[in-house]
């Protein structure tokens, strides 16, 4: 007798309760092994892997250094040393301010990720837009 599986409720996390197929956990995959007496043994193995803090840090450093190696020397050459350093400092201050605003907004709305923050702010179109842009930029 074939039974239909119950639909899986996808949640985007952070207590928002919104459905999102992008953040669904991978179900455990069955791993079949045959014992010496010929019987089958099924063990469910969790195939989802998580990123480590060091892996995420190295990825971030790689992205920052990759863009900075090309962009900052060119900007300094075009602006001159004094104005170039001033512009780099202004950009750093603007980045810090914008990141603090994003973090405070995410805490206020109680969402764990940038994608969920865009979904909470702009709905499904915001989530899809930022997901596509993050895919293109990675």
C-alpha positions in Angstrom: 0.0 0.0 0.0 1.5 3.3 -1.1 1.0 6.2 1.3 1.7 9.8 0.3 4.2 11.6 2.4 3.1 14.5 4.4 4.1 17.9 3.0 7.3 19.3 4.6 6.9 22.7 6.3 9.8 24.8 5.4 10.7 27.6 7.8 13.2 30.3 7.2 14.3 30.2 10.9 14.6 33.0 13.4 11.0 32.7 14.6 9.6 34.4 11.5 7.6 31.2 10.6 7.6 32.0 6.9 7.8 29.2 4.4 11.0 29.0 2.4 12.2 26.1 0.3 15.7 27.5 0.3 16.4 26.7 3.9 14.9 23.2 4.1 17.2 20.8 5.9 18.4 17.8 3.9 16.7 14.6 5.1 19.0 11.9 6.3 19.9 9.5 3.4 19.6 5.8 4.0 22.8 3.8 3.8 22.3 0.1 3.2 24.9 -2.4 4.4 24.7 -6.2 4.1 25.8 -8.2 7.1 27.8 -11.4 6.8 24.7 -13.5 7.2 23.1 -11.8 4.2 20.6 -9.5 6.0 20.3 -5.9 5.2 20.9 -3.2 7.7 19.7 0.4 7.0 21.3 3.3 8.7 20.3 6.9 8.1 23.2 9.2 7.6 22.9 13.0 7.8 24.5 14.3 4.6 24.2 18.0 5.4 27.5 19.6 6.2 28.1 22.8 8.1 30.7 25.4 7.6 33.3 25.9 10.3 34.2 29.3 11.7 37.7 29.1 10.3 36.3 28.1 6.8 33.9 31.1 6.9 36.7 33.4 8.0 39.1 32.3 5.3 36.3 32.7 2.7 35.6 36.2 3.9 39.3 37.1 3.9 39.7 35.7 0.4 36.8 37.8 -0.9 38.1 41.0 0.8 41.8 40.5 -0.3 40.8 39.6 -3.8 38.8 42.8 -4.4 41.3 45.0 -2.5 44.4 43.8 -4.3 43.1 45.2 -7.6 40.9 48.1 -6.4 42.8 50.0 -3.7 46.1 50.6 -5.5 44.2 51.9 -8.5 42.1 54.2 -6.4 45.1 55.5 -4.5 46.9 56.2 -7.8 44.0 58.0 -9.2 43.2 60.1 -6.1 46.7 60.6 -4.8 48.1 59.5 -1.5 46.4 61.9 0.9 42.9 62.0 -0.8 43.1 58.2 -1.4 43.7 57.4 2.2 40.9 59.8 3.3 38.5 58.1 0.8 39.5 54.7 2.1 38.8 55.8 5.7 35.5 57.3 4.7 34.5 54.1 2.9 35.5 52.1 5.9 33.3 54.2 8.2 30.4 53.9 5.9 30.8 50.1 5.7 31.0 49.9 9.5 27.8 52.0 9.9 25.9 50.0 7.3 26.9 46.7 8.9 25.8 47.9 12.3 22.5 49.0 10.9 22.0 45.6 9.2 22.8 43.7 12.4 20.5 45.9 14.6 17.7 45.5 12.1 18.2 41.7 12.0 18.1 41.6 15.8 14.9 43.8 15.9 13.1 41.6 13.4 14.6 38.4 14.9 16.0 36.8 11.7 19.3 34.9 11.5 20.5 35.5 8.0 20.8 38.3 5.5 18.4 36.5 3.1 15.8 36.3 5.8 16.2 40.0 6.6 15.6 40.9 3.0 12.5 38.6 3.0 11.2 40.2 6.1 11.8 43.7 4.7 10.7 43.2 1.0 8.8 39.9 1.0 9.4 37.1 -1.4 10.7 39.3 -4.2 13.4 40.7 -1.9 14.4 37.2 -0.9 14.7 36.0 -4.5 16.5 39.2 -5.6 19.2 38.9 -2.9 19.6 35.2 -3.3 20.2 35.6 -7.1 22.7 38.4 -6.4 24.6 36.5 -3.8 24.8 33.5 -6.2 26.1 35.7 -9.0 28.7 37.4 -6.7 30.0 34.2 -5.2 
